[in-house]
Amino acid sequence: MQLPLGPDPRSDALARIHAALIAAFGRIIRPDDKRRDPVWVLVQGVIGAQSKTAVSNASTDAVKARYGSWEAVADADLGELEELLRNQTFPSVAAERLRACFRAIRDDRGSVDLRHLSNLPDAMAMDWLEALPGVGRKNAAGVLNTSTFRRRALVIDGHHRRVMQRTGLIPPKADTARAYDTLMPLLPEDWSAEDIDEHHLLVKSLGQTHCRPTAPRCAGCPIRGECRYAAQQPEGMP
Ligand code: SF4
């Protein structure tokens, strides 16, 4: 007879990490007025490769202001779109991806509109978004979680992935998709979309302050007790 499996202890570890990060950094709750419409979040991600968030935010607002509607962006002149996106790190790539993405949405839905995702289960909505040109796992999760959709999807950026790799909660070489597939089932069931958003923002803060890509500052790290990397360091190491 097969005994039922108990809860995964990594879920408890995530909950402890979450609490320790709140104790260290305080609450990081996205204000309602920072939740943009899902298409805005999609655009910000599609054009955002290797660009600073503030730059991509401003470019996204500039595109909306210039064309007046997302629909018009699907028919935009590529050169003009590239000029609007000139502050992005790769303006021509951003322009091509954005127009291709919008045309793919229009081909499938008849207009540049994401409202149909409200009727799809989370996993199907993620799959639909990731099938669009220029849309990866991070952007798809962002559209569902950080927009007005408020869905249960975990955004995993480079900081988040690195922290989770070092703690040992995901494999050391896990890419974003594998990290997502590993972590999503481990999120405590009672976490809302807002809790999941805050979790990402807290872990990202740790990655920006203590768990830097090189020479992580483990000595003062609030989750040191949960971290495999720290446990493997020789005594006396910071
Ligand atoms: S203990 Fe060190 S390696 Fe582990 S999460 Fe903290 S800073 Fe990163």
Residues whose N, C-alpha, C, O or C-beta is under 5 A from the ligand:
A	BS01	SF4	V163 R166 H210 C211 P216 R217 C218 C221 I223 R224 C227 Y229 A230
